[in-house]
Amino acid sequence: MNFPTTPFSKQQLIPQEETLEVLKQKGELFIGIPKEISYQEKRVCLTPDAVNALTSHGHRVLIESNAGEGANFSDKQYSDAGAEITRDTKKVFSCPILLKVEPPSIEELSYVNPQTILISALQLKTQQKKYFETLAKKRITAISFEYIKDEDGNYPAVRSLSEIAGTASVLIASELLTNVNQGNGLMFGNISGVPPVEVVILGAGTVGEFAARSALGLGANLKVFDNSITKLRKLQSHLGRPLYTSTIQPKNLIKALKRCDVVIGAIRGLDRAPVIVTETMVENMKPGSVIIDVSIDMGGCIETSEITTHGKPTFIKHGVIHYCVPNIPSRYSRTASVSISNIFTPYLLKIGEDGGLENSIRFDRGLRNGLYFYHGILTNKTIAEWFDLSYNDINLLIF
């Protein structure tokens, strides 16, 4: 009986040993945290507790002296947690891994060694082409924490800071309504026999949700406007109660603005926040009422808004108090620092466990989403289109 011939030899048909992928051993990270020099930036990436968690796992943390001062963390607290403290800025920037809140300046990038891993905010709207050219020249691997996704597909850093901004907007408004700040003397709070403060929130995203949560907690009457029915539905579901919600229709909005005491602008766009409230609408608002434009960092959604600073946060236009500070979370530097630290720490510990960033980005899609430079190669399409640069898909580079 003749058996059919096969293209394989007898040797090839014998079961072969399988070569399994061998993961790298746990790596020791050397992390540098420089002091933030950006205007009015008081936050720090890691709290002393976070540093303690990292040093307990065998990692080294080098912190520039007074880096945590703005968030009321002393050098001694960091030193007790196991960090090394130095006054030499260049020494901190020479660390293999750099952690910053704000992106480094061009001058700071000159201190950075080639092949460094940079983890910071990106803040695309404030960047220049030269920044990305410098990263490419030094073959830097850069991760933007606002682009990192969690397992649910959300952006944890953006959400955390939006929660702070939303809650803060109501606290700031309640302070600006007082007589001390030239407000109309109204108090947030459900005082018996006194009509509650009327609040209009533009936008039903995370900022809008937490502003609504805080305003309701203080006993205010609330009206929320957004063109997304899904967001409005989610907002009511998350708050667990029915609210006045409306799509952005001029008739309803004008009526609400005329009666309200506080407006919180929290609508964002892809490139620029759309202008929802015109100057005429502001002119018809009650004297002494307050506008908090949280979306001012994207141009603002109120026509009369102009960027202000923490030093001089308000101005009055048409009898209405405007608060238009772009970086609200840094007003609460300690809370914001703890919030950012809570996001950074698990990722850093995981990078250490995986044996380095290379392995982490290979297996963690969410972390890979935050990557915008890989060994000096631009991997983010948005940046490439914005600054007319060439880019490569990260998935083609690491597999």
C-alpha positions in Angstrom: 0.0 0.0 0.0 1.5 3.3 -1.0 1.2 6.3 1.4 1.0 9.8 -0.1 4.3 11.7 0.0 4.5 14.7 2.4 6.5 17.9 2.0 8.0 17.4 5.5 10.9 15.1 6.4 10.6 12.5 9.1 12.7 14.7 11.4 10.4 17.7 10.9 7.4 15.6 11.8 8.8 14.7 15.3 7.4 17.1 18.0 9.7 20.0 18.5 10.5 22.0 21.6 8.5 25.2 21.8 10.4 28.4 22.6 8.3 30.5 25.0 8.8 34.3 25.3 10.8 35.0 28.4 9.8 38.2 30.2 12.5 40.5 31.5 13.2 40.4 35.2 11.8 43.1 37.4 13.6 46.4 36.7 14.8 49.1 39.0 13.6 52.6 37.9 15.5 55.8 38.5 12.9 58.6 38.5 13.7 62.3 38.5 11.1 65.0 39.7 12.2 68.6 38.9 10.6 71.6 40.4 7.9 73.1 38.3 8.8 76.5 36.9 5.7 77.2 34.8 3.7 80.3 35.9 1.6 79.7 38.9 2.1 75.9 38.7 2.2 74.5 42.2 1.4 70.8 41.7 3.9 68.0 42.0 3.7 64.5 40.3 4.3 62.3 43.4 3.4 62.7 47.0 5.7 61.5 49.8 3.4 58.4 50.3 3.8 57.6 46.6 7.6 58.0 46.8 7.6 55.6 49.8 5.6 53.0 47.8 8.2 53.2 44.9 11.3 53.2 47.1 9.9 50.2 49.0 9.9 48.3 45.7 13.6 49.1 45.2 13.2 52.1 42.9 15.2 55.3 43.2 13.5 58.7 43.2 15.6 62.0 42.9 13.7 65.2 43.7 14.8 68.7 43.2 14.7 70.7 46.5 11.4 72.4 47.2 9.7 70.6 44.3 6.7 69.8 46.6 6.7 73.2 48.3 3.7 74.6 46.3 1.6 71.6 47.4 2.8 71.9 51.0 5.1 68.8 50.9 8.5 69.5 52.5 11.9 68.1 51.5 12.0 66.3 54.9 8.8 64.4 54.1 10.2 63.3 50.8 13.6 62.4 52.4 11.8 60.4 55.1 9.9 58.5 52.4 13.2 57.4 50.8 13.8 60.0 48.1 17.1 61.6 47.4 17.0 65.4 47.5 19.3 67.7 45.4 19.5 71.4 44.5 21.2 70.6 41.2 18.5 71.0 38.5 20.6 69.5 35.8 21.2 66.4 37.9 17.5 65.8 38.2 17.0 66.2 34.4 19.7 63.6 33.8 17.6 60.8 35.3 16.5 58.0 32.9 12.9 58.7 33.7 11.5 62.2 34.1 8.2 63.0 35.8 6.6 66.5 35.3 3.2 68.1 35.6 3.8 70.7 32.9 5.8 69.8 29.7 9.5 70.8 30.0 10.6 74.1 28.4 13.1 74.2 25.5 15.8 75.2 28.0 14.9 72.3 30.4 15.0 69.9 27.4 18.7 70.9 26.9 19.5 69.3 30.2 17.8 66.0 29.3 20.0 63.1 28.2 19.4 61.2 25.0 17.1 58.1 25.3 15.3 59.6 28.4 11.7 58.6 29.2 9.6 61.7 29.7 6.2 61.5 31.4 4.3 64.8 31.6 1.3 66.7 30.3 1.5 67.5 26.5 -0.8 70.6 26.3 -0.8 70.5 22.5 -2.4 74.0 22.2 0.6 75.7 23.9 3.4 73.8 22.1 5.7 74.8 19.4 7.2 72.8 16.6 10.7 73.2 18.1 9.7 71.2 21.2 8.9 68.1 19.1 12.0 68.5 17.0 14.1 68.6 20.1 12.5 65.4 21.4 13.2 63.7 18.0 16.8 64.9 18.1 17.4 63.4 21.5 15.6 60.2 20.7 13.3 60.7 23.7 10.4 58.4 24.5 7.5 60.6 25.7 4.2 59.8 27.3 1.4 62.4 27.8 -0.6 61.6 30.9 -3.8 63.2 29.5 -3.9 60.7 26.7 -3.4 57.6 28.9 -6.6 55.4 28.9 -7.8 53.0 31.6 -9.3 49.6 31.1 -12.8 51.2 30.5 -11.4 53.4 27.7 -11.7 56.6 29.8 -8.9 59.2 30.4 -8.2 58.9 34.2 -5.9 62.0 34.4 -8.3 64.3 32.5 -11.3 63.0 34.5 -9.5 63.5 37.9 -8.6 67.1 37.0 -12.1 67.7 35.6 -13.6 66.5 38.8 -11.5 69.1 40.7 -12.3 71.9 38.3 -16.1 71.1 38.4 -16.2 71.0 42.2 -14.0 74.1 42.5 -16.1 76.2 40.1 -19.0 76.0 42.5 -16.8 76.8 45.5 -15.3 79.8 43.7 -18.7 81.0 42.6 -20.1 80.8 46.2 -17.1 83.0 47.3 -17.5 85.5 44.5 -21.2 86.0 45.3 -20.3 87.4 48.7 -20.3 91.2 49.4 -16.5 91.0 50.1 -16.0 90.2 46.4 -18.5 92.8 45.0 -21.1 90.0 44.5 -24.8 90.5 45.2 -24.5 89.1 48.7 -26.2 85.7 48.0 -25.3 82.6 49.9 -25.2 79.1 48.4 -27.3 77.0 50.8 -30.9 75.9 51.3 -31.8 78.5 54.0 -35.4 78.1 55.1 -37.7 80.8 53.6 -35.0 82.1 51.3 -35.2 81.3 47.5 -32.1 79.2 46.5 -29.3 80.4 44.2 -30.1 79.8 40.5 -27.2 78.0 38.7 -26.9 77.4 34.9 -24.3 74.8 33.8 -23.3 74.7 30.2 -22.0 71.2 29.4 -22.9 67.8 30.9 -19.4 66.2 30.8 -17.2 65.5 33.9 -16.8 69.2 34.8 -20.5 69.8 34.5 -21.4 66.6 36.5 -19.2 67.5 39.4 -20.3 71.2 39.3 -23.9 70.0 39.4 -23.1 67.6 42.3 -21.5 70.4 44.4 -24.3 72.9 43.5 -27.0 70.4 44.5 -25.2 69.6 47.7 -25.2 73.3 48.6 -29.0 73.5 47.9 -28.9 75.5 44.6 -31.5 75.3 41.8 -29.9 73.9 38.8 -30.3 74.0 35.0 -28.0 72.0 32.7 -27.6 72.7 29.0 -25.9 70.3 26.5 -26.6 69.3 22.9 -25.8 65.6 23.7 -29.0 63.9 25.0 -26.8 60.9 26.0 -24.6 63.1 28.3 -27.7 64.7 29.9 -29.2 61.3 30.5 -25.9 60.0 32.0 -25.7 63.1 34.2 -29.2 62.5 35.7 -28.3 58.8 36.1 -25.0 59.5 37.9 -26.7 62.1 40.2 -29.6 59.8 40.9 -32.2 62.4 40.6 -34.2 64.3 37.9 -32.9 67.7 36.9 -33.9 70.6 34.6 -32.0 69.6 31.4 -32.2 71.1 28.0 -30.5 71.1 24.6 -28.8 74.4 23.8 -31.8 76.4 22.3 -31.4 80.2 22.4 -34.9 80.8 23.7 -34.5 78.5 26.8 -30.9 79.6 27.4 -31.7 83.4 27.3 -34.5 82.9 29.7 -32.3 80.9 32.1 -29.4 83.3 31.9 -31.7 86.3 32.8 -32.8 84.6 36.0 -29.6 82.9 37.1 -27.0 84.0 39.7 -24.2 81.8 38.5 -23.1 80.5 35.0 -20.5 77.7 34.8 -19.2 77.3 31.2 -17.9 73.7 30.7 -18.4 73.0 27.0 -15.4 71.9 25.1 -14.7 71.4 21.3 -12.1 69.5 19.3 -10.1 72.6 18.5 -11.8 75.5 20.2 -14.7 75.7 22.7 -17.8 76.8 20.9 -19.2 80.3 21.9 -22.6 79.5 23.5 -23.2 82.7 25.4 -23.1 86.0 23.4 -22.2 89.4 24.8 -25.8 90.5 24.4 -26.9 87.6 26.7 -24.3 88.7 29.3 -25.6 92.3 29.1 -29.1 91.0 30.1 -27.8 89.0 33.1 -28.4 90.3 36.7 -25.9 92.8 38.0 -23.5 91.1 40.5 -24.1 87.6 39.0 -21.0 85.4 38.4 -19.6 83.6 35.3 -17.0 80.9 35.8 -15.6 79.9 32.3 -13.9 76.6 33.0 -13.3 76.0 29.2 -11.2 79.2 28.9 -8.1 77.0 28.3 -9.8 76.2 24.9 -10.9 79.7 24.1 -13.9 79.9 26.4 -17.6 79.3 25.7 -18.7 82.8 26.7 -18.0 85.7 24.4 -17.0 88.2 27.1 -14.4 85.8 28.6 -10.8 86.9 28.8 -7.9 84.8 30.3 -7.1 85.8 33.9 -4.6 84.6 36.4 -4.7 83.2 40.0 -3.1 86.5 41.1 -5.9 88.6 39.5 -8.6 86.0 38.8 -11.7 88.2 38.1 -12.9 91.2 36.1 -16.3 92.9 35.8 -18.0 93.4 32.4 -21.6 94.5 32.0 -22.0 94.3 35.8 -21.2 90.6 35.8 -18.2 89.1 37.6 -16.1 86.9 35.3 -13.6 84.3 36.6 -11.5 82.9 33.7 -8.4 81.2 35.1 -7.3 78.4 32.8 -5.6 76.2 35.4 -8.2 75.9 38.2 -6.8 72.6 39.7 -3.5 74.3 40.6 -5.5 76.5 43.0 -6.0 73.3 45.0 -2.4 72.2 44.6 -2.3 69.5 47.3 -5.6 67.8 46.3 -4.6 68.0 42.6 -1.1 66.6 43.4 -2.6 63.6 45.3 -5.0 63.0 42.4 -2.2 63.0 39.8 0.1 60.9 42.1 -2.7 58.3 42.4 -2.6 57.9 38.6 1.2 57.9 38.2 2.1 55.5 41.0 0.4 52.3 39.8 1.8 52.8 36.3 5.3 53.3 37.6 5.1 50.2 39.8 3.8 48.2 36.8 6.6 49.5 34.5 9.1 48.3 37.2 7.3 44.9 37.5 7.3 44.5 33.7 11.0 45.1 33.5 10.8 48.5 31.8 8.6 50.7 29.7 9.2 48.7 26.5 7.3 45.7 27.9 4.6 47.8 29.5 3.6 49.6 26.3 3.7 46.3 24.4 1.0 44.8 26.6 -0.9 47.8 28.0 -3.0 49.5 25.3 -4.1 52.3 27.6 -0.5 53.3 28.4 0.5 52.9 24.7 -2.3 55.4 23.8 -0.4 58.0 25.9 2.8 57.5 23.9 3.5 60.3 21.4 7.3 59.8 20.9 9.1 56.5 20.8 12.9 56.7 20.7 12.6 60.0 18.9 9.9 58.8 16.4 6.6 60.7 16.5 3.8 58.3 16.9 0.8 60.6 17.4 -1.3 61.5 14.3 -2.9 64.6 15.8 0.5 66.2 16.6 1.8 65.3 13.1 -1.2 67.0 11.4 -1.1 70.0 13.7 2.6 70.7 13.2 3.1 69.2 9.7 5.4 66.5 10.9 5.8 62.9 9.7 4.8 60.1 12.1 4.8 56.3 12.4 2.1 54.0 13.9 3.4 52.8 17.3 1.9 49.3 16.6 4.2 48.9 13.7 7.3 49.9 15.8 6.9 47.7 18.8 5.7 44.4 17.4 
